[in-house]
């Protein structure tokens, strides 16, 4: 596994980069309520279900229970290419 570590602050723009994930991962990170709103939006806007779900850095920070108070945080990312 390769990892990198850095100290930084989330920019708050939510779209600096994102990960495309499956629907179950989206629900686990964002929650059922967010998922239900997105499903309804897709019905109204696109006429059907989406095939790509995205999570952003701010979603991970919230998922970890960290308040977005614009303070420096230490981030560690790991990558395992054996998945």
SVG drawing of the C-alpha trace seen along z (x, -y; Angstrom):
<svg xmlns="http://www.w3.org/2000/svg" viewBox="-40 -29 44 36">
<polyline fill="none" stroke="black" stroke-width="0.4" points="0.0,0.0 1.2,-3.5 0.3,-6.4 0.9,-10.2 0.3,-12.6 -0.1,-16.4 -1.6,-19.2 -4.1,-21.4 -7.5,-23.0 -10.5,-22.0 -11.2,-24.7 -14.9,-24.5 -15.6,-24.6 -16.7,-21.0 -15.6,-20.4 -11.9,-20.6 -11.8,-16.9 -14.1,-14.0 -14.3,-10.2 -16.8,-8.2 -18.2,-5.5 -20.9,-2.9 -24.3,-3.7 -23.8,-1.8 -20.6,-3.7 -22.4,-7.0 -25.1,-6.0 -22.5,-5.0 -20.7,-8.3 -23.5,-10.8 -26.4,-9.1 -29.9,-7.9 -31.4,-11.4 -28.9,-12.8 -29.3,-9.7 -33.2,-10.1 -32.9,-13.7 -30.5,-12.9 -32.8,-10.1 -35.8,-12.5 -33.7,-15.1 -32.7,-12.6 -36.3,-11.6 -37.3,-15.2 -34.3,-16.5 -33.1,-13.5 -36.1,-11.2 -34.3,-8.2 -31.7,-6.9 -28.0,-8.0 -25.2,-5.6 -22.4,-7.6 -22.3,-8.7 -19.7,-11.2 -18.3,-12.0 -16.2,-15.1 -13.5,-15.8 -16.0,-17.8 -18.3,-14.7 -15.4,-12.6 -14.7,-15.3 -18.4,-15.3 -18.5,-11.5 -15.7,-11.5 -17.7,-13.8 -15.3,-16.7 -16.8,-20.2 -15.7,-22.3 -14.3,-25.2 -11.5,-26.1 -8.6,-25.0 -5.6,-23.0 -6.1,-19.3 -3.7,-16.4 -4.8,-14.1 -3.5,-10.7 -4.5,-9.0 -3.8,-5.4 -3.9,-3.5 -4.0,0.2 -3.8,1.4 -4.6,5.0 -8.4,4.3"/>
</svg>
